[in-house]
Amino acid sequence: MKNIFRKSIMIALVAALAVASLPLVRVAAAAENDPPSPSTEASHERLERIWARQLRIYERIGNGFERADTFVDRVQELIDRAAQNDKDVSAVQAALDAFEAALKEAHPVYESGKGLVNSHQGFDNKGKVTDPEKAKETVKAMGEKLREIKEAMDGTGRALHDALRTFREANPPPQPARDK
């Protein structure tokens, strides 16, 4: 009885392995005129979304660079007025100096990204993928430029913002006297 049971189990295992080794997926090559597969379309849409997001970030950074001189001048005026009133402005001045140095380092990197934006290899003028391989390279290169800008700024904008907030909390503006 044990012998028959063992042989039955062995036959079942061999049959299971045979069925498991059979290919159950059909494979077909696409002809030249076949529409793109859904996964290709999804890949193109993803590249287009990434590229559009990168362009928005790049534009926002550009707007920041355009306003930077005015911002730095306004902060410097604040520091100068506070220093005339014998306030301790050393932390804010150090943060502003670091911010200005970072701007000078990051601006050339930003400018070098204009070539990528203008050529937009792999994308048409509307941001649609025309060549997936070139589009991937462009997205990767733009991502690297954006990372370089972030590294060059090294959080100095946030540090300046925090220094200004701390200064304002320590030195609130005088409130006008109210008549009772």
Number of C-alpha atoms within 10 A of each C-alpha: 5 7 7 9 10 11 11 11 11 12 12 12 12 11 11 11 11 10 11 10 8 8 8 8 6 5 7 6 6 10 8 7 6 8 10 12 10 9 9 12 13 12 14 19 14 13 22 20 14 16 25 16 12 17 16 12 13 20 12 12 17 15 11 13 17 11 11 15 13 11 13 15 11 12 17 16 12 15 21 15 13 15 13 9 9 9 14 14 17 13 15 23 18 14 20 23 16 18 22 18 14 20 21 13 16 21 17 11 16 19 12 11 19 13 11 15 15 9 12 19 20 19 21 13 10 8 16 18 24 13 13 17 12 15 23 20 13 21 24 14 14 22 16 13 20 20 13 16 22 15 13 18 21 15 13 20 17 13 18 21 14 14 20 21 13 13 19 11 10 11 12 8 8 6 6 6 6 5 4 3
